[in-house]
């Protein structure tokens, strides 16, 4: 499959580099080794449009697995494999960051979950300058889905051209048809998304109430100065594709139970059919039919992972949801379903964040953590109501936004 010479792939590259990132002088690309050829195709396109300073960061899962299998837990935090100096170097010169995401099912099944979670925590910690600028949208960044053959065969086991089928799915979700109209369609999607953001920000929302047929019964108070955001970040689109609007909860004012609606794949670990119970913001009970040990390790071993940092709303009519597929890649699944995130909140979702003291942030219930892990809670049976300055208003009914 000669992707780099296809019209659709060129349109995909144009969308990512020009519309999502607005690339100027420097470009940092990160990819998994299993999807390297897509990254190489983007590099070729970037050079073609005149980008000279390009760094390609290749994550080698096979080496990573070997390192984790042979390295004692206590030594992971100092292992050279997880030192990511180039991320900070390129962040300091305000490069554009493109992270190409793909999934490799079951690859880390025989690696101790505790080690995997520690590796991700250490990696994030070693990217501190990048993460600070990324979370505050001070640098252009975008995360985009790309396929690989292993993942594609898992999704399309009876297909002789599984990877092409998965690539077509991703193209469709990104409005890529090879006709050059994707940029215009994303402008339209941006305005549609902005309209919902403006409506939500016009209300003083005190609380969100979630109820579903699966058993979710959860109340979440928002931070007093919470701000709703969507795919519009000025000169960038940070997820491709993106259909969500999101805000910041008060991390001490979450009560009730929530049930997952899609599998969570966290760094290759499959976690399915789980329930989380919250009391005064903290998770006090965790049950999962698969991956429970890993989920508990994630929640209770990392500071700030035992509460929420994000609430996000996605209409069940999104193109990804309408495909009726579970992709096992959070980037795609979270844009098919309402979701929450364990861990760190986004500074931009809190008005005047950078002028607030630590005491102010505590009063706002702004959660800080070394991780940010999305999990899906939306389906066709979800209802969300809002307690606002205009009374009780229904935001979502049967998984569809009705505001």
C-alpha positions in Angstrom: 0.0 0.0 0.0 1.9 3.1 -1.3 0.3 5.5 1.1 2.7 8.4 0.6 1.7 8.8 -3.1 -2.0 8.6 -2.6 -4.1 11.7 -3.0 -6.0 11.0 0.2 -2.7 10.7 2.2 -1.5 14.1 0.9 -4.8 15.6 1.9 -4.4 14.0 5.3 -0.9 15.5 5.7 -2.1 18.9 4.6 -4.9 18.7 7.2 -2.5 17.7 10.0 0.4 20.0 9.2 -1.4 23.1 7.9 -4.9 23.2 9.5 -4.2 21.3 12.8 -0.7 22.6 13.5 0.1 25.5 11.3 3.7 24.2 11.0 6.3 26.9 10.5 10.0 26.2 11.2 10.3 23.1 13.4 8.3 19.9 13.5 8.5 17.1 16.1 6.8 13.8 15.1 6.4 10.9 17.5 5.2 7.5 16.4 5.2 3.8 17.3 7.5 1.7 15.3 4.5 -0.3 14.0 3.2 2.8 12.1 6.6 4.2 11.1 5.8 4.3 7.4 3.0 6.8 8.0 5.4 9.0 10.0 7.9 8.8 7.2 5.2 9.8 4.7 4.4 12.9 6.8 8.2 13.7 7.0 8.3 13.5 3.2 5.3 15.9 2.9 6.7 18.3 5.5 10.0 18.6 3.5 8.0 19.1 0.4 6.3 22.2 1.9 9.6 23.6 3.2 9.9 22.5 6.8 13.6 22.0 7.4 13.9 21.2 11.1 12.2 17.8 11.6 12.8 15.3 14.4 11.3 11.9 14.3 10.9 10.2 17.7 10.3 6.4 17.2 8.8 4.5 20.1 10.2 0.9 19.9 7.6 -1.3 21.7 9.8 -4.4 21.3 12.7 -2.8 23.1 10.4 -1.2 25.6 9.0 -4.6 26.4 12.4 -6.1 26.9 13.5 -3.2 29.1 10.4 -3.6 31.3 10.8 -7.3 31.5 14.4 -7.2 32.7 14.6 -3.9 34.7 13.6 -3.9 38.4 10.7 -1.6 39.2 12.8 0.7 41.3 15.3 1.3 38.4 12.7 2.3 35.8 12.7 5.9 36.9 16.4 6.3 36.0 16.5 4.0 32.9 17.8 5.9 29.8 15.0 4.4 27.6 12.4 6.7 29.3 14.5 9.9 29.2 13.0 12.1 26.6 15.3 15.1 26.3 14.3 15.9 22.7 10.7 16.5 23.7 11.8 19.3 26.0 14.4 20.6 23.5 11.8 21.1 20.8 9.2 22.4 23.2 11.7 25.1 24.2 12.0 26.3 20.6 8.2 26.2 20.2 8.1 23.5 17.6 4.9 21.9 16.4 4.3 18.4 17.8 2.5 15.7 15.9 1.8 12.5 17.8 0.7 9.6 15.6 -1.3 7.1 17.6 -1.8 3.5 16.8 -2.7 0.4 18.9 -1.0 -2.9 19.1 -3.5 -5.3 20.9 -2.2 -7.5 23.7 1.4 -6.5 23.1 2.2 -5.9 26.8 -0.1 -8.6 28.3 2.8 -10.4 29.9 4.4 -7.3 31.4 3.6 -6.4 35.0 1.0 -3.6 35.0 2.8 -1.8 37.8 5.9 -1.5 35.6 4.0 -0.2 32.6 2.2 2.5 34.7 5.5 3.5 36.3 7.1 3.8 32.8 4.4 6.0 31.6 4.6 8.2 34.7 8.4 8.5 34.4 8.1 9.3 30.6 5.6 12.1 31.3 7.7 13.5 34.1 10.8 13.6 31.8 8.7 15.6 29.3 8.0 18.3 31.9 8.7 21.3 29.7 6.7 19.8 26.8 3.8 18.8 29.0 3.6 22.3 30.6 3.4 24.0 27.3 1.1 21.3 25.8 -1.5 21.5 28.5 -1.6 25.3 28.4 -1.7 25.3 24.5 1.5 27.4 24.3 2.8 25.2 21.5 1.0 23.7 18.5 0.3 20.0 19.1 -2.0 17.4 17.5 -2.6 13.7 18.2 -3.9 11.8 15.2 -4.8 8.1 14.6 -3.0 6.0 12.1 -3.3 2.2 11.5 -1.0 -0.7 11.6 -1.5 -4.2 10.3 -1.7 -6.0 13.7 -4.4 -3.7 15.0 -6.3 -3.7 11.7 -6.5 -7.5 11.6 -7.9 -7.5 15.1 -10.7 -5.2 13.9 -11.2 -6.8 10.5 -10.3 -10.4 11.0 -11.9 -11.6 7.7 -10.5 -9.0 5.5 -7.6 -9.5 3.1 -7.0 -5.7 3.1 -7.5 -5.0 6.8 -5.1 -2.2 7.1 -6.6 -0.4 4.1 -10.0 -0.8 5.6 -8.9 0.8 8.9 -7.1 3.6 7.1 -10.3 4.3 5.2 -12.2 4.4 8.5 -9.8 7.0 9.8 -10.0 9.0 6.6 -13.8 9.1 6.8 -13.7 10.2 10.4 -11.4 13.0 9.4 -13.5 14.0 6.3 -10.7 12.9 3.9 -12.2 12.0 0.5 -9.4 13.0 -1.8 -11.4 15.9 -3.1 -9.6 18.7 -1.1 -12.7 19.6 0.9 -11.5 18.3 4.3 -10.2 21.7 5.5 -13.6 23.4 4.7 -15.5 20.6 6.4 -13.4 21.0 9.5 -14.1 24.7 9.5 -17.8 23.9 9.5 -17.2 21.3 12.3 -15.3 23.9 14.3 -18.2 26.4 14.1 -20.7 23.7 15.1 -18.5 22.7 18.0 -18.1 26.4 19.0 -21.8 27.0 19.0 -22.2 24.3 21.7 -19.3 25.6 23.7 -20.8 29.1 23.6 -24.2 27.8 24.9 -22.5 25.9 27.7 -20.4 28.9 28.7 -23.4 31.1 28.7 -24.9 29.1 31.5 -23.5 29.1 35.0 -23.4 25.3 35.4 -23.0 24.2 39.0 -23.6 20.5 38.6 -23.9 17.7 36.0 -26.1 14.7 36.7 -25.4 11.5 34.8 -27.8 8.6 34.6 -27.8 5.6 32.3 -29.4 2.2 31.8 -26.1 0.5 32.6 -26.5 1.8 36.2 -24.5 5.1 36.1 -25.8 7.5 38.7 -23.3 10.2 39.2 -23.3 13.8 40.3 -20.3 16.1 39.4 -19.9 19.7 40.5 -17.8 21.8 38.2 -15.1 24.2 39.3 -16.6 27.6 40.2 -14.7 29.2 37.3 -14.9 26.3 34.9 -14.7 27.0 31.2 -15.9 24.7 28.4 -13.7 24.1 25.4 -13.9 22.2 22.1 -11.8 21.5 19.1 -11.1 25.2 18.5 -7.8 26.2 20.1 -7.2 29.2 17.9 -4.5 28.2 15.4 -4.6 24.5 16.2 -6.8 21.4 16.4 -5.3 19.1 19.0 -7.1 15.9 18.2 -7.8 14.5 14.7 -10.5 13.5 14.6 -12.3 15.5 17.4 -16.0 15.8 18.3 -15.9 16.6 22.0 -16.5 19.5 24.3 -15.0 19.4 27.7 -14.5 21.1 31.0 -13.0 20.8 34.5 -14.8 19.2 37.5 -14.3 20.0 41.1 -12.2 17.0 42.1 -13.7 16.9 45.7 -17.3 17.1 44.7 -18.0 13.9 42.7 -20.4 11.4 44.2 -22.1 8.2 42.9 -21.2 5.4 40.5 -20.3 5.3 36.9 -20.1 2.3 34.5 -17.8 2.1 31.5 -19.3 1.7 28.1 -16.3 0.9 26.0 -13.0 -1.0 26.7 -10.1 1.0 28.0 -6.7 0.1 26.5 -4.1 1.8 28.7 -0.6 1.3 27.2 -1.5 -2.1 25.8 -3.4 -3.2 28.9 -7.1 -4.1 28.2 -9.5 -3.1 30.9 -13.2 -4.0 30.3 -16.6 -3.5 31.9 -15.6 -1.6 35.0 -17.4 0.4 37.6 -16.0 3.2 39.7 -17.6 4.5 42.9 -16.9 8.0 44.1 -17.3 9.6 47.5 -16.4 13.3 48.0 -14.4 13.2 44.8 -12.3 10.1 45.5 -12.7 6.7 44.0 -13.5 4.3 46.8 -14.4 1.1 44.9 -13.3 -0.4 41.6 -14.7 -3.5 39.9 -13.8 -4.7 36.4 -14.4 -8.0 34.6 -11.0 -7.7 32.9 -7.9 -5.8 33.9 -9.1 -4.9 37.4 -5.6 -5.3 38.9 -4.1 -2.9 36.3 -7.0 -0.4 36.8 -6.5 -0.4 40.6 -2.7 0.0 40.1 -3.3 3.0 37.8 -5.9 4.7 40.2 -4.2 4.1 43.5 -0.5 4.2 42.8 -0.3 7.6 41.0 -1.0 10.8 42.9 -4.2 12.4 41.7 -5.3 9.5 39.6 -8.1 8.6 42.1 -10.3 11.4 40.9 -11.4 13.2 37.7 -9.7 16.0 35.8 -12.0 16.2 32.8 -15.7 15.8 31.9 -16.3 15.6 28.2 -19.5 15.4 26.1 -19.8 13.7 22.7 -23.0 13.3 20.8 -23.9 9.7 20.0 -24.4 10.7 16.4 -20.7 11.4 15.8 -19.3 9.6 12.8 -17.2 7.4 15.0 -20.1 6.4 17.1 -22.2 5.7 14.0 -19.6 3.2 12.8 -20.7 0.9 15.7 -17.1 -0.2 16.3 -14.9 -0.3 19.4 -11.4 0.6 18.2 -9.5 0.1 21.4 -7.7 3.3 20.8 -8.7 6.1 23.2 -8.3 8.8 20.6 -11.0 7.3 18.4 -13.3 5.8 21.1 -13.4 9.0 23.2 -14.7 10.9 20.2 -17.5 8.3 19.9 -18.6 8.6 23.5 -19.0 10.9 26.4 -16.0 10.3 28.7 -14.2 11.3 31.8 -10.5 11.5 32.5 -8.7 10.2 35.6 -5.9 12.5 36.7 -4.7 15.9 35.5 -7.1 18.7 34.5 -6.5 21.1 31.6 -5.4 24.6 32.8 -7.2 26.2 29.9 -10.5 24.9 31.2 -10.2 27.1 34.3 -10.7 30.9 33.9 -7.6 32.9 34.9 -5.7 29.8 35.8 -2.2 31.4 35.6 -3.1 34.1 38.1 -4.4 31.7 40.8 -2.4 30.6 43.8 -2.2 27.0 45.0 -4.8 27.8 47.6 -7.1 29.3 44.9 -6.6 26.1 42.8 -7.6 24.0 45.8 -10.8 25.9 46.2 -11.5 25.5 42.5 -11.0 21.7 42.9 -8.4 21.7 40.1 -6.8 18.3 40.1 -3.1 17.8 39.4 -1.5 14.5 38.5 1.3 13.0 36.4 -1.3 11.1 34.3 -4.4 11.9 32.2 -6.4 8.8 31.2 -9.7 9.0 29.4 -12.4 6.4 29.8 -15.8 6.1 28.0 -19.1 6.4 29.8 -21.5 7.4 27.0 -24.0 5.3 25.0 -27.5 5.5 23.6 -28.9 5.1 27.2 -27.1 8.1 28.7 -28.9 11.1 30.1 -27.1 14.2 31.4 -28.9 17.0 33.2 -27.4 20.3 34.4 -28.1 22.4 37.4 -27.6 26.0 36.1 -28.5 29.6 36.9 -31.5 29.0 34.7 -32.7 26.0 36.6 -32.4 22.3 35.7 -31.7 21.8 32.0 -31.3 18.6 30.0 -28.0 18.5 28.1 -28.2 15.0 26.7 -31.1 12.5 26.2 -30.6 8.9 24.9 -27.0 9.8 24.2 -27.9 12.8 22.0 -27.3 16.5 22.8 -30.6 18.3 23.0 -29.5 21.7 24.3 
